[in-house]
Amino acid sequence: MDKVIVDCSTGEQTVVPLTAEEIAELEAAAAQAEQDRLAAEAEAATKAAARQALLDKLGITQEEAALLLS
Amino acid sequence: MANTYVLIASNTLSSSAASVTFSSIPNTYTDLVLRTSARSTRSGIDDGFAVVLSSNTNTIYSHTSINGTGTAVQSDYNYNMSNFYAGHIFGINGNTTTSSTFSSGEFYIPMYASSNKKQLSFVGANETNATAVQIGAAALFWNSTSAITSISLSSLFGGDLMSGSSFFLYGIKNS
């Protein structure tokens, strides 16, 4: 795995292999991001299910609910 | 009102890379704009940028964002992280999008060289020939009074930035 560095003071561009520490940091950050993504999706799904359950209970559609709140 | 818009540096990847860093950013501008067009090797439709400023990986990065596909919307926030989620699932095309398509994005970084804490913004849209693709916007807070001297971008989910991805860093002066 390489990283590209663009030096804005000179315009020079270099390609440098990542160190083991940098690879570990990237992998840890990616794992955290994936965990956060799954949590956000689960939260969104829970909210959507609760919203639909309420609409079903009221016997109205989402469009009708939006009309009531407009 | 900005009256200059100067290209500081740019890069178009000729082969895949884990990250792209703009280093030694001059402190002679008022604001920075970073335009991106990117695709990653992540297996999936969507990806986002992980961003580190000035090589600082302390837990001083916070973000909140909203994104959607046109039929569904989602918001999320994270605070005191070691990098920005600049587009949690938007901002970079994943590698199952239509071949040779790339996302479009823009970071706006006001007062990057000041001694105040920094607020940034990011807007991005992915691209694919399908009925649903993510677009979104994020507000970013960097809890540091240091000047921003470098910007590093990588795939949020650990993919490589693919060949053909391009990055353009502009400086803006207010006078």
gemmi code that builds the backbone of each chain (N, CA, C; Angstrom):
import gemmi

chains = {
    "A": [
        ("MET", (0.847, -1.195, 0.000), (0.000, 0.000, 0.000), (0.882, 1.244, 0.000)),
        ("ASP", (0.540, 2.160, -0.893), (1.317, 3.395, -1.007), (0.471, 4.607, -0.636)),
        ("LYS", (1.167, 5.683, -0.299), (0.483, 6.967, -0.136), (1.137, 7.968, -1.084)),
        ("VAL", (0.316, 8.884, -1.551), (0.803, 9.927, -2.452), (0.890, 11.228, -1.654)),
        ("ILE", (2.030, 11.880, -1.746), (2.212, 13.159, -1.047), (2.493, 14.241, -2.094)),
        ("VAL", (1.678, 15.286, -2.046), (1.858, 16.422, -2.947), (2.362, 17.590, -2.103)),
        ("ASP", (3.601, 17.990, -2.355), (4.196, 19.106, -1.607), (3.762, 20.415, -2.267)),
        ("CYS", (2.912, 21.163, -1.556), (2.356, 22.378, -2.159), (3.397, 23.482, -2.329)),
        ("SER", (4.499, 23.394, -1.607), (5.516, 24.448, -1.717), (6.403, 24.249, -2.938)),
        ("THR", (6.509, 23.001, -3.391), (7.389, 22.721, -4.531), (6.641, 22.144, -5.730)),
        ("GLY", (5.448, 21.619, -5.477), (4.718, 20.930, -6.543), (5.169, 19.491, -6.727)),
        ("GLU", (6.185, 19.082, -5.980), (6.721, 17.729, -6.121), (5.718, 16.706, -5.589)),
        ("GLN", (5.586, 15.605, -6.313), (4.688, 14.534, -5.896), (5.494, 13.270, -5.679)),
        ("THR", (5.319, 12.645, -4.532), (6.071, 11.430, -4.218), (5.115, 10.316, -3.819)),
        ("VAL", (5.517, 9.106, -4.112), (4.762, 7.915, -3.724), (5.599, 7.162, -2.706)),
        ("VAL", (5.010, 6.956, -1.532), (5.764, 6.386, -0.410), (5.002, 5.182, 0.139)),
        ("PRO", (5.674, 4.068, 0.371), (4.972, 2.930, 0.995), (4.520, 3.288, 2.416)),
        ("LEU", (3.346, 2.805, 2.790), (2.877, 3.029, 4.154), (3.712, 2.217, 5.128)),
        ("THR", (3.917, 2.778, 6.293), (4.590, 2.022, 7.348), (3.591, 1.057, 7.980)),
        ("ALA", (4.099, 0.111, 8.722), (3.223, -0.843, 9.412), (2.288, -0.117, 10.373)),
        ("GLU", (2.809, 0.927, 11.003), (1.984, 1.701, 11.943), (0.857, 2.420, 11.200)),
        ("GLU", (1.173, 2.988, 10.036), (0.149, 3.690, 9.258), (-0.924, 2.719, 8.759)),
        ("ILE", (-0.490, 1.529, 8.342), (-1.469, 0.526, 7.894), (-2.390, 0.134, 9.042)),
        ("ALA", (-1.804, -0.050, 10.217), (-2.608, -0.417, 11.390), (-3.603, 0.699, 11.728)),
        ("GLU", (-3.160, 1.951, 11.621), (-4.058, 3.083, 11.903), (-5.218, 3.119, 10.915)),
        ("LEU", (-4.913, 2.918, 9.632), (-5.962, 2.929, 8.617), (-6.959, 1.797, 8.841)),
        ("GLU", (-6.425, 0.626, 9.182), (-7.306, -0.525, 9.390), (-8.200, -0.311, 10.613)),
        ("ALA", (-7.634, 0.263, 11.658), (-8.429, 0.521, 12.863), (-9.509, 1.563, 12.580)),
        ("ALA", (-9.137, 2.599, 11.842), (-10.109, 3.649, 11.506), (-11.215, 3.092, 10.621)),
        ("ALA", (-10.853, 2.227, 9.675), (-11.855, 1.631, 8.788), (-12.806, 0.731, 9.570)),
        ("ALA", (-12.264, -0.025, 10.506), (-13.116, -0.905, 11.318), (-14.090, -0.082, 12.151)),
        ("GLN", (-13.612, 1.019, 12.699), (-14.486, 1.894, 13.493), (-15.572, 2.505, 12.611)),
        ("ALA", (-15.183, 2.942, 11.411), (-16.154, 3.547, 10.496), (-17.220, 2.541, 10.086)),
        ("GLU", (-16.809, 1.308, 9.846), (-17.771, 0.269, 9.473), (-18.738, 0.001, 10.624)),
        ("GLN", (-18.211, -0.039, 11.817), (-19.053, -0.247, 12.996), (-20.054, 0.900, 13.141)),
        ("ASP", (-19.588, 2.117, 12.945), (-20.466, 3.285, 13.049), (-21.526, 3.284, 11.947)),
        ("ARG", (-21.121, 2.848, 10.743), (-22.076, 2.792, 9.630), (-23.199, 1.804, 9.944)),
        ("LEU", (-22.837, 0.635, 10.444), (-23.847, -0.377, 10.767), (-24.782, 0.124, 11.863)),
        ("ALA", (-24.232, 0.829, 12.842), (-25.055, 1.366, 13.933), (-26.022, 2.413, 13.403)),
        ("ALA", (-25.545, 3.286, 12.508), (-26.410, 4.325, 11.944), (-27.518, 3.712, 11.106)),
        ("GLU", (-27.176, 2.673, 10.339), (-28.195, 2.012, 9.514), (-29.229, 1.306, 10.381)),
        ("ALA", (-28.777, 0.696, 11.457), (-29.715, 0.015, 12.363), (-30.655, 1.022, 13.013)),
        ("GLU", (-30.117, 2.171, 13.402), (-30.943, 3.213, 14.014), (-31.979, 3.724, 13.012)),
        ("ALA", (-31.533, 3.935, 11.771), (-32.459, 4.414, 10.740), (-33.558, 3.387, 10.473)),
        ("ALA", (-33.187, 2.108, 10.462), (-34.174, 1.054, 10.208), (-35.183, 0.979, 11.352)),
        ("THR", (-34.709, 1.137, 12.579), (-35.606, 1.108, 13.739), (-36.604, 2.266, 13.676)),
        ("LYS", (-36.097, 3.456, 13.326), (-36.988, 4.615, 13.221), (-38.014, 4.417, 12.111)),
        ("ALA", (-37.573, 3.877, 10.983), (-38.477, 3.670, 9.854), (-39.562, 2.671, 10.224)),
        ("ALA", (-39.196, 1.629, 10.941), (-40.178, 0.617, 11.340), (-41.186, 1.215, 12.323)),
        ("ALA", (-40.701, 2.028, 13.246), (-41.595, 2.652, 14.223), (-42.551, 3.618, 13.527)),
        ("ARG", (-42.019, 4.353, 12.535), (-42.849, 5.290, 11.787), (-43.954, 4.548, 11.034)),
        ("GLN", (-43.568, 3.454, 10.388), (-44.556, 2.686, 9.617), (-45.602, 2.061, 10.537)),
        ("ALA", (-45.169, 1.595, 11.701), (-46.108, 1.000, 12.655), (-47.142, 2.036, 13.100)),
        ("LEU", (-46.680, 3.256, 13.316), (-47.602, 4.312, 13.732), (-48.574, 4.656, 12.610)),
        ("LEU", (-48.048, 4.731, 11.374), (-48.925, 5.014, 10.229), (-49.980, 3.924, 10.086)),
        ("ASP", (-49.567, 2.678, 10.266), (-50.511, 1.558, 10.168), (-51.591, 1.671, 11.246)),
        ("LYS", (-51.143, 2.052, 12.432), (-52.089, 2.183, 13.551), (-53.113, 3.279, 13.267)),
        ("LEU", (-52.637, 4.361, 12.651), (-53.529, 5.476, 12.326), (-54.329, 5.222, 11.050)),
        ("GLY", (-53.873, 4.270, 10.272), (-54.567, 3.951, 9.024), (-54.387, 5.000, 7.953)),
        ("ILE", (-53.244, 5.673, 7.953), (-52.974, 6.694, 6.931), (-51.633, 6.404, 6.275)),
        ("THR", (-51.427, 7.014, 5.111), (-50.161, 6.842, 4.399), (-49.162, 7.907, 4.855)),
        ("GLN", (-47.915, 7.717, 4.443), (-46.885, 8.704, 4.778), (-47.202, 10.060, 4.157)),
        ("GLU", (-47.748, 10.039, 2.935), (-48.095, 11.289, 2.263), (-49.205, 12.008, 3.028)),
        ("GLU", (-50.162, 11.238, 3.529), (-51.251, 11.847, 4.291), (-50.746, 12.412, 5.620)),
        ("ALA", (-49.783, 11.711, 6.224), (-49.198, 12.209, 7.459), (-48.455, 13.520, 7.208)),
        ("ALA", (-47.737, 13.573, 6.098), (-47.004, 14.789, 5.756), (-47.964, 15.949, 5.529)),
        ("LEU", (-49.121, 15.625, 4.914), (-50.130, 16.652, 4.663), (-50.665, 17.217, 5.987)),
        ("LEU", (-50.860, 16.343, 6.946), (-51.346, 16.796, 8.251), (-50.374, 17.756, 8.923)),
        ("LEU", (-49.084, 17.527, 8.705), (-48.058, 18.319, 9.381), (-47.650, 19.565, 8.596)),
        ("SER", (-48.167, 19.704, 7.379), (-47.738, 20.834, 6.544), (-48.493, 22.098, 6.895)),
    ],
    "B": [
        ("MET", (-16.231, 38.793, 0.462), (-16.455, 38.025, -0.775), (-15.111, 37.737, -1.419)),
        ("ALA", (-14.890, 36.477, -1.666), (-13.607, 36.098, -2.261), (-13.446, 36.671, -3.658)),
        ("ASN", (-12.279, 37.185, -3.938), (-12.060, 37.699, -5.287), (-10.865, 37.066, -5.974)),
        ("THR", (-10.306, 36.010, -5.337), (-9.283, 35.238, -6.039), (-9.562, 33.764, -5.828)),
        ("TYR", (-9.068, 32.958, -6.711), (-9.298, 31.518, -6.666), (-8.105, 30.909, -7.383)),
        ("VAL", (-7.088, 30.511, -6.613), (-5.804, 30.117, -7.196), (-5.555, 28.630, -6.973)),
        ("LEU", (-5.205, 27.918, -8.032), (-4.865, 26.507, -7.880), (-3.518, 26.395, -7.167)),
        ("ILE", (-3.521, 25.796, -5.992), (-2.276, 25.602, -5.242), (-1.563, 24.353, -5.730)),
        ("ALA", (-2.317, 23.248, -5.827), (-1.715, 21.984, -6.268), (-2.827, 21.033, -6.660)),
        ("SER", (-2.482, 20.030, -7.439), (-3.468, 19.034, -7.837), (-2.790, 17.684, -8.009)),
        ("ASN", (-3.617, 16.656, -8.039), (-3.085, 15.317, -8.283), (-4.169, 14.468, -8.937)),
        ("THR", (-3.793, 13.758, -9.961), (-4.653, 12.723, -10.533), (-3.906, 11.407, -10.402)),
        ("LEU", (-4.513, 10.471, -9.703), (-3.799, 9.225, -9.410), (-3.581, 8.415, -10.693)),
        ("SER", (-2.342, 8.013, -10.907), (-2.032, 7.157, -12.052), (-2.076, 5.690, -11.660)),
        ("SER", (-2.099, 5.407, -10.377), (-2.333, 4.060, -9.871), (-2.985, 4.197, -8.498)),
        ("SER", (-3.571, 3.129, -8.018), (-4.305, 3.214, -6.758), (-3.367, 3.556, -5.602)),
        ("ALA", (-3.920, 4.249, -4.617), (-3.128, 4.651, -3.447), (-4.026, 4.632, -2.218)),
        ("ALA", (-3.416, 4.355, -1.080), (-4.185, 4.322, 0.165), (-4.622, 5.712, 0.585)),
        ("SER", (-3.809, 6.705, 0.270), (-4.156, 8.067, 0.682), (-3.489, 9.074, -0.240)),
        ("VAL", (-4.036, 10.267, -0.231), (-3.440, 11.419, -0.923), (-3.300, 12.535, 0.093)),
        ("THR", (-2.104, 13.101, 0.179), (-1.839, 14.171, 1.144), (-1.330, 15.407, 0.434)),
        ("PHE", (-1.949, 16.541, 0.727), (-1.396, 17.832, 0.319), (-0.627, 18.372, 1.521)),
        ("SER", (0.682, 18.493, 1.382), (1.523, 18.932, 2.491), (2.076, 20.333, 2.234)),
        ("SER", (2.651, 20.927, 3.267), (3.273, 22.256, 3.161), (2.337, 23.263, 2.498)),
        ("ILE", (1.085, 23.277, 2.948), (0.114, 24.223, 2.393), (0.517, 25.637, 2.820)),
        ("PRO", (0.673, 26.541, 1.887), (1.076, 27.905, 2.264), (-0.010, 28.581, 3.100)),
        ("ASN", (0.412, 29.470, 3.997), (-0.563, 30.135, 4.881), (-0.971, 31.504, 4.353)),
        ("THR", (-0.813, 31.702, 3.062), (-0.979, 33.037, 2.485), (-2.382, 33.295, 1.945)),
        ("TYR", (-3.269, 32.323, 2.091), (-4.642, 32.514, 1.614), (-5.586, 32.683, 2.806)),
        ("THR", (-6.797, 33.084, 2.510), (-7.822, 33.224, 3.551), (-8.548, 31.901, 3.765)),
        ("ASP", (-9.005, 31.308, 2.664), (-9.746, 30.049, 2.722), (-9.128, 29.038, 1.752)),
        ("LEU", (-9.488, 27.786, 1.943), (-9.097, 26.735, 1.009), (-10.349, 26.061, 0.449)),
        ("VAL", (-10.237, 25.609, -0.779), (-11.266, 24.766, -1.387), (-10.565, 23.540, -1.951)),
        ("LEU", (-11.082, 22.369, -1.632), (-10.516, 21.130, -2.157), (-11.597, 20.405, -2.940)),
        ("ARG", (-11.403, 20.306, -4.238), (-12.367, 19.614, -5.105), (-11.892, 18.186, -5.317)),
        ("THR", (-12.828, 17.258, -5.270), (-12.466, 15.845, -5.382), (-13.328, 15.147, -6.418)),
        ("SER", (-12.739, 14.175, -7.057), (-13.455, 13.268, -7.948), (-12.844, 11.910, -7.680)),
        ("ALA", (-13.606, 11.012, -7.051), (-12.922, 9.837, -6.496), (-13.745, 8.562, -6.622)),
        ("ARG", (-13.017, 7.489, -6.615), (-13.587, 6.138, -6.640), (-12.644, 5.267, -5.816)),
        ("SER", (-13.211, 4.319, -5.072), (-12.353, 3.476, -4.236), (-12.537, 2.011, -4.586)),
        ("THR", (-11.651, 1.185, -4.055), (-11.712, -0.254, -4.314), (-12.697, -0.945, -3.378)),
        ("ARG", (-13.362, -0.181, -2.515), (-14.314, -0.803, -1.593), (-15.399, -1.554, -2.377)),
        ("SER", (-15.682, -2.784, -1.969), (-16.737, -3.552, -2.611), (-18.085, -3.077, -2.095)),
        ("GLY", (-18.749, -2.266, -2.878), (-20.025, -1.685, -2.475), (-20.269, -0.461, -3.321)),
        ("ILE", (-21.451, 0.138, -3.164), (-21.772, 1.311, -3.974), (-21.135, 2.567, -3.400)),
        ("ASP", (-21.109, 2.646, -2.070), (-20.742, 3.910, -1.435), (-19.487, 3.807, -0.591)),
        ("ASP", (-18.814, 4.928, -0.503), (-17.668, 5.081, 0.387), (-17.639, 6.555, 0.788)),
        ("GLY", (-16.785, 6.904, 1.719), (-16.628, 8.296, 2.118), (-15.159, 8.578, 2.398)),
        ("PHE", (-14.864, 9.838, 2.636), (-13.484, 10.214, 2.920), (-13.212, 10.170, 4.424)),
        ("ALA", (-12.084, 9.614, 4.782), (-11.500, 9.840, 6.100), (-10.467, 10.949, 5.905)),
        ("VAL", (-10.539, 11.968, 6.740), (-9.683, 13.143, 6.550), (-8.891, 13.418, 7.820)),
        ("VAL", (-7.603, 13.607, 7.649), (-6.736, 13.999, 8.767), (-6.069, 15.317, 8.397)),
        ("LEU", (-6.116, 16.258, 9.329), (-5.510, 17.574, 9.105), (-4.204, 17.685, 9.871)),
        ("SER", (-3.210, 18.240, 9.216), (-1.911, 18.533, 9.847), (-1.321, 17.315, 10.564)),
        ("SER", (-1.583, 16.128, 10.022), (-1.048, 14.867, 10.593), (-1.445, 14.665, 12.043)),
        ("ASN", (-2.506, 15.323, 12.475), (-2.920, 15.265, 13.877), (-4.008, 14.199, 14.022)),
        ("THR", (-3.705, 13.112, 14.717), (-4.691, 12.045, 14.903), (-5.194, 11.989, 16.347)),
        ("ASN", (-5.105, 13.116, 17.029), (-5.752, 13.203, 18.341), (-7.272, 13.215, 18.155)),
        ("THR", (-7.997, 12.966, 19.215), (-9.459, 12.856, 19.110), (-10.101, 14.247, 19.171)),
        ("ILE", (-9.904, 14.998, 18.083), (-10.380, 16.391, 18.015), (-11.247, 16.633, 16.780)),
        ("TYR", (-11.742, 15.537, 16.181), (-12.529, 15.653, 14.949), (-13.994, 15.286, 15.238)),
        ("SER", (-14.924, 16.175, 14.843), (-16.348, 15.893, 15.004), (-17.069, 16.212, 13.700)),
        ("HIS", (-18.132, 15.480, 13.451), (-18.891, 15.770, 12.233), (-20.352, 15.459, 12.447)),
        ("THR", (-21.189, 16.121, 11.671), (-22.584, 15.737, 11.546), (-22.937, 15.833, 10.075)),
        ("SER", (-23.750, 14.908, 9.610), (-24.037, 14.903, 8.173), (-25.450, 14.421, 7.915)),
        ("ILE", (-25.909, 14.740, 6.735), (-27.189, 14.232, 6.256), (-26.970, 13.754, 4.834)),
        ("ASN", (-27.563, 12.628, 4.513), (-27.391, 12.081, 3.173), (-28.652, 11.338, 2.767)),
        ("GLY", (-28.783, 11.121, 1.482), (-29.958, 10.412, 1.015), (-29.818, 9.983, -0.419)),
        ("THR", (-30.786, 9.145, -0.832), (-30.771, 8.610, -2.187), (-31.910, 9.157, -3.027)),
        ("GLY", (-32.749, 9.984, -2.433), (-33.948, 10.426, -3.129), (-35.166, 9.723, -2.583)),
        ("THR", (-34.984, 8.512, -2.084), (-36.120, 7.800, -1.489), (-35.938, 7.587, 0.008)),
        ("ALA", (-34.745, 7.752, 0.494), (-34.491, 7.560, 1.928), (-33.446, 8.562, 2.374)),
        ("VAL", (-33.609, 9.036, 3.581), (-32.625, 9.976, 4.127), (-32.059, 9.418, 5.422)),
        ("GLN", (-30.880, 9.881, 5.745), (-30.205, 9.380, 6.939), (-29.329, 10.497, 7.475)),
        ("SER", (-29.220, 10.578, 8.766), (-28.291, 11.537, 9.362), (-27.425, 10.808, 10.369)),
        ("ASP", (-26.282, 11.354, 10.620), (-25.445, 10.759, 11.654), (-24.443, 11.776, 12.168)),
        ("TYR", (-23.910, 11.494, 13.315), (-22.884, 12.367, 13.868), (-21.893, 11.524, 14.666)),
        ("ASN", (-20.686, 12.020, 14.720), (-19.661, 11.433, 15.566), (-18.813, 12.569, 16.108)),
        ("TYR", (-18.369, 12.447, 17.325), (-17.554, 13.509, 17.877), (-16.346, 12.937, 18.613)),
        ("ASN", (-15.344, 13.795, 18.732), (-14.084, 13.402, 19.374), (-13.485, 12.150, 18.731)),
        ("MET", (-13.400, 12.205, 17.406), (-12.805, 11.102, 16.649), (-11.362, 11.465, 16.294)),
        ("SER", (-10.640, 10.479, 15.762), (-9.258, 10.735, 15.371), (-9.141, 11.123, 13.897)),
        ("ASN", (-10.285, 11.210, 13.208), (-10.316, 11.737, 11.839), (-11.744, 12.162, 11.536)),
        ("PHE", (-11.911, 12.883, 10.411), (-13.250, 13.263, 9.974), (-13.876, 12.133, 9.176)),
        ("TYR", (-15.185, 11.933, 9.365), (-15.979, 11.170, 8.408), (-16.568, 12.217, 7.467)),
        ("ALA", (-15.879, 12.490, 6.389), (-16.370, 13.506, 5.454), (-17.224, 12.799, 4.418)),
        ("GLY", (-18.475, 12.645, 4.759), (-19.373, 11.840, 3.974), (-19.320, 10.428, 4.498)),
        ("HIS", (-20.253, 10.095, 5.387), (-20.174, 8.762, 5.986), (-20.342, 7.699, 4.913)),
        ("ILE", (-21.345, 7.823, 4.068), (-21.487, 6.890, 2.950), (-21.731, 7.653, 1.657)),
        ("PHE", (-21.118, 8.809, 1.560), (-21.150, 9.538, 0.297), (-19.822, 10.271, 0.147)),
        ("GLY", (-19.525, 10.653, -1.064), (-18.283, 11.394, -1.298), (-17.281, 10.631, -2.122)),
        ("ILE", (-17.350, 9.285, -2.067), (-16.505, 8.450, -2.918), (-17.360, 7.330, -3.498)),
        ("ASN", (-17.235, 7.107, -4.790), (-17.894, 5.952, -5.386), (-17.234, 4.675, -4.891)),
        ("GLY", (-18.031, 3.711, -4.468), (-17.494, 2.377, -4.250), (-17.269, 1.685, -5.587)),
        ("ASN", (-16.680, 0.510, -5.532), (-16.227, -0.119, -6.776), (-17.290, -0.976, -7.452)),
        ("THR", (-18.540, -0.972, -6.906), (-19.609, -1.652, -7.634), (-20.495, -0.653, -8.364)),
        ("THR", (-20.132, 0.617, -8.336), (-20.834, 1.582, -9.182), (-20.439, 1.334, -10.634)),
        ("THR", (-21.182, 1.946, -11.530), (-20.901, 1.801, -12.954), (-19.425, 2.095, -13.228)),
        ("SER", (-18.805, 1.249, -14.025), (-17.374, 1.399, -14.260), (-17.043, 2.776, -14.819)),
        ("SER", (-15.880, 3.270, -14.424), (-15.367, 4.565, -14.903), (-16.206, 5.754, -14.448)),
        ("THR", (-17.033, 5.566, -13.434), (-17.722, 6.721, -12.850), (-17.014, 7.113, -11.555)),
        ("PHE", (-17.096, 8.382, -11.247), (-16.418, 8.921, -10.073), (-17.368, 9.867, -9.346)),
        ("SER", (-17.195, 9.958, -8.043), (-17.972, 10.907, -7.250), (-17.485, 12.332, -7.524)),
        ("SER", (-18.281, 13.287, -7.069), (-17.852, 14.688, -7.071), (-17.989, 15.233, -5.663)),
        ("GLY", (-17.005, 16.003, -5.218), (-17.092, 16.549, -3.868), (-16.331, 17.846, -3.722)),
        ("GLU", (-16.691, 18.584, -2.688), (-15.979, 19.832, -2.409), (-15.897, 20.081, -0.909)),
        ("PHE", (-14.685, 20.293, -0.454), (-14.449, 20.771, 0.905), (-14.281, 22.282, 0.857)),
        ("TYR", (-14.900, 22.984, 1.807), (-14.622, 24.409, 1.974), (-14.020, 24.594, 3.357)),
        ("ILE", (-12.871, 25.222, 3.419), (-12.112, 25.328, 4.662), (-11.804, 26.799, 4.917)),
        ("PRO", (-12.705, 27.482, 5.628), (-12.481, 28.914, 5.871), (-11.447, 29.148, 6.964)),
        ("MET", (-10.710, 30.205, 6.834), (-9.792, 30.673, 7.883), (-8.865, 29.558, 8.367)),
        ("TYR", (-8.308, 28.828, 7.410), (-7.536, 27.622, 7.748), (-6.227, 27.934, 8.474)),
        ("ALA", (-5.733, 29.151, 8.316), (-4.448, 29.495, 8.934), (-4.632, 30.323, 10.203)),
        ("SER", (-5.861, 30.500, 10.644), (-6.105, 31.354, 11.807), (-5.797, 30.603, 13.105)),
        ("SER", (-5.822, 31.334, 14.207), (-5.597, 30.718, 15.515), (-6.919, 30.366, 16.201)),
        ("ASN", (-7.986, 30.348, 15.423), (-9.286, 29.915, 15.953), (-9.503, 28.438, 15.653)),
        ("LYS", (-10.459, 27.847, 16.348), (-10.842, 26.486, 16.013), (-11.541, 26.491, 14.650)),
        ("LYS", (-11.488, 25.351, 13.956), (-11.862, 25.356, 12.538), (-13.182, 24.624, 12.273)),
        ("GLN", (-14.044, 25.292, 11.500), (-15.259, 24.663, 11.001), (-15.126, 24.501, 9.494)),
        ("LEU", (-15.415, 23.315, 9.003), (-15.305, 23.027, 7.582), (-16.641, 22.489, 7.090)),
        ("SER", (-16.788, 22.446, 5.773), (-17.967, 21.791, 5.218), (-17.553, 20.902, 4.058)),
        ("PHE", (-18.395, 19.911, 3.798), (-18.156, 19.011, 2.668), (-19.494, 18.676, 2.035)),
        ("VAL", (-19.562, 18.780, 0.725), (-20.729, 18.306, -0.006), (-20.246, 17.322, -1.061)),
        ("GLY", (-21.025, 16.283, -1.277), (-20.581, 15.285, -2.234), (-21.738, 14.539, -2.859)),
        ("ALA", (-21.507, 14.036, -4.049), (-22.499, 13.224, -4.747), (-21.788, 12.061, -5.413)),
        ("ASN", (-22.299, 10.877, -5.176), (-21.768, 9.725, -5.878), (-22.441, 9.621, -7.241)),
        ("GLU", (-21.915, 8.740, -8.059), (-22.456, 8.621, -9.411), (-22.509, 7.157, -9.814)),
        ("THR", (-23.654, 6.751, -10.324), (-23.777, 5.420, -10.916), (-25.043, 5.391, -11.735)),
        ("ASN", (-25.125, 4.467, -12.669), (-26.339, 4.345, -13.472), (-27.308, 3.413, -12.758)),
        ("ALA", (-27.976, 3.941, -11.751), (-28.945, 3.177, -10.973), (-29.993, 4.140, -10.461)),
        ("THR", (-31.036, 3.587, -9.858), (-32.126, 4.445, -9.390), (-31.792, 5.142, -8.088)),
        ("ALA", (-30.816, 4.653, -7.358), (-30.501, 5.250, -6.058), (-28.997, 5.394, -5.891)),
        ("VAL", (-28.596, 6.595, -5.538), (-27.183, 6.830, -5.246), (-27.121, 7.936, -4.206)),
        ("GLN", (-26.107, 7.880, -3.375), (-26.050, 8.783, -2.233), (-25.530, 10.172, -2.614)),
        ("ILE", (-26.183, 11.196, -2.057), (-25.627, 12.539, -2.035), (-25.729, 13.042, -0.601)),
        ("GLY", (-24.953, 14.021, -0.252), (-25.046, 14.493, 1.126), (-24.186, 15.703, 1.407)),
        ("ALA", (-24.306, 16.150, 2.636), (-23.525, 17.291, 3.104), (-23.115, 17.047, 4.545)),
        ("ALA", (-21.944, 17.541, 4.895), (-21.433, 17.336, 6.250), (-20.852, 18.634, 6.790)),
        ("ALA", (-21.085, 18.862, 8.074), (-20.426, 19.950, 8.791), (-19.359, 19.328, 9.678)),
        ("LEU", (-18.169, 19.895, 9.633), (-17.014, 19.295, 10.302), (-16.402, 20.302, 11.267)),
        ("PHE", (-16.007, 19.820, 12.425), (-15.398, 20.696, 13.421), (-14.059, 20.104, 13.861)),
        ("TRP", (-13.010, 20.926, 13.743), (-11.667, 20.509, 14.152), (-11.312, 21.305, 15.397)),
        ("ASN", (-11.197, 20.626, 16.498), (-11.023, 21.293, 17.786), (-9.547, 21.624, 18.027)),
        ("SER", (-9.029, 22.457, 17.151), (-7.625, 22.857, 17.249), (-7.472, 24.305, 16.815)),
        ("THR", (-6.589, 25.014, 17.477), (-6.310, 26.395, 17.095), (-5.087, 26.498, 16.182)),
        ("SER", (-4.525, 25.348, 15.825), (-3.348, 25.351, 14.948), (-3.758, 25.615, 13.505)),
        ("ALA", (-2.869, 26.186, 12.750), (-3.107, 26.356, 11.322), (-3.122, 24.985, 10.648)),
        ("ILE", (-3.926, 24.882, 9.604), (-3.958, 23.640, 8.831), (-2.829, 23.701, 7.808)),
        ("THR", (-1.883, 22.794, 7.956), (-0.718, 22.797, 7.069), (-0.705, 21.624, 6.103)),
        ("SER", (-1.532, 20.623, 6.382), (-1.638, 19.503, 5.447), (-3.035, 18.893, 5.529)),
        ("ILE", (-3.436, 18.253, 4.448), (-4.735, 17.576, 4.374), (-4.498, 16.199, 3.785)),
        ("SER", (-4.913, 15.165, 4.520), (-4.775, 13.793, 4.034), (-6.147, 13.179, 3.830)),
        ("LEU", (-6.336, 12.568, 2.675), (-7.602, 11.929, 2.327), (-7.380, 10.445, 2.105)),
        ("SER", (-8.272, 9.642, 2.653), (-8.233, 8.209, 2.368), (-9.650, 7.676, 2.357)),
        ("SER", (-9.826, 6.439, 1.948), (-11.134, 5.800, 1.964), (-11.547, 5.542, 3.406)),
        ("LEU", (-12.801, 5.884, 3.718), (-13.275, 5.707, 5.090), (-13.311, 4.238, 5.489)),
        ("PHE", (-13.588, 3.372, 4.523), (-13.786, 1.964, 4.857), (-12.601, 1.087, 4.442)),
        ("GLY", (-11.469, 1.704, 4.223), (-10.249, 0.930, 4.057), (-9.904, 0.528, 2.643)),
        ("GLY", (-10.675, 0.992, 1.652), (-10.294, 0.699, 0.278), (-9.159, 1.611, -0.171)),
        ("ASP", (-8.632, 1.323, -1.345), (-7.664, 2.243, -1.947), (-8.406, 3.251, -2.819)),
        ("LEU", (-7.876, 4.461, -2.913), (-8.367, 5.424, -3.890), (-7.868, 4.973, -5.261)),
        ("MET", (-8.789, 4.884, -6.217), (-8.431, 4.236, -7.479), (-7.806, 5.195, -8.480)),
        ("SER", (-7.071, 4.596, -9.398), (-6.481, 5.344, -10.504), (-7.548, 6.166, -11.218)),
        ("GLY", (-7.216, 7.400, -11.538), (-8.165, 8.303, -12.179), (-8.823, 9.246, -11.196)),
        ("SER", (-8.766, 8.916, -9.912), (-9.289, 9.856, -8.909), (-8.452, 11.124, -8.961)),
        ("SER", (-9.112, 12.272, -8.785), (-8.355, 13.519, -8.904), (-8.729, 14.484, -7.787)),
        ("PHE", (-7.768, 15.338, -7.464), (-7.889, 16.224, -6.307), (-7.260, 17.571, -6.667)),
        ("PHE", (-8.003, 18.644, -6.413), (-7.540, 19.988, -6.761), (-7.691, 20.884, -5.542)),
        ("LEU", (-6.579, 21.434, -5.088), (-6.590, 22.303, -3.910), (-6.425, 23.760, -4.355)),
        ("TYR", (-7.401, 24.582, -3.965), (-7.379, 25.992, -4.336), (-7.242, 26.873, -3.092)),
        ("GLY", (-6.596, 27.996, -3.270), (-6.541, 29.004, -2.236), (-7.402, 30.193, -2.638)),
        ("ILE", (-8.065, 30.777, -1.647), (-8.919, 31.938, -1.893), (-8.461, 33.073, -0.998)),
        ("LYS", (-8.339, 34.253, -1.569), (-8.011, 35.434, -0.774), (-9.214, 36.354, -0.725)),
        ("ASN", (-9.346, 37.056, 0.392), (-10.493, 37.959, 0.510), (-10.134, 39.378, 0.095)),
        ("SER", (-8.928, 39.555, -0.388), (-8.557, 40.890, -0.854), (-7.415, 40.773, -1.852)),
    ],
}
model = gemmi.Model(1)
for chain_id, residues in chains.items():
    chain = gemmi.Chain(chain_id)
    for i, (resn, *xyz) in enumerate(residues, 1):
        res = gemmi.Residue()
        res.name, res.seqid = resn, gemmi.SeqId(i, " ")
        for name, pos in zip(("N", "CA", "C"), xyz):
            atom = gemmi.Atom()
            atom.name, atom.element = name, gemmi.Element(name[0])
            atom.pos, atom.b_iso = gemmi.Position(*pos), 0.0
            res.add_atom(atom)
        chain.add_residue(res)
    model.add_chain(chain)
structure = gemmi.Structure()
structure.add_model(model)
structure.setup_entities()
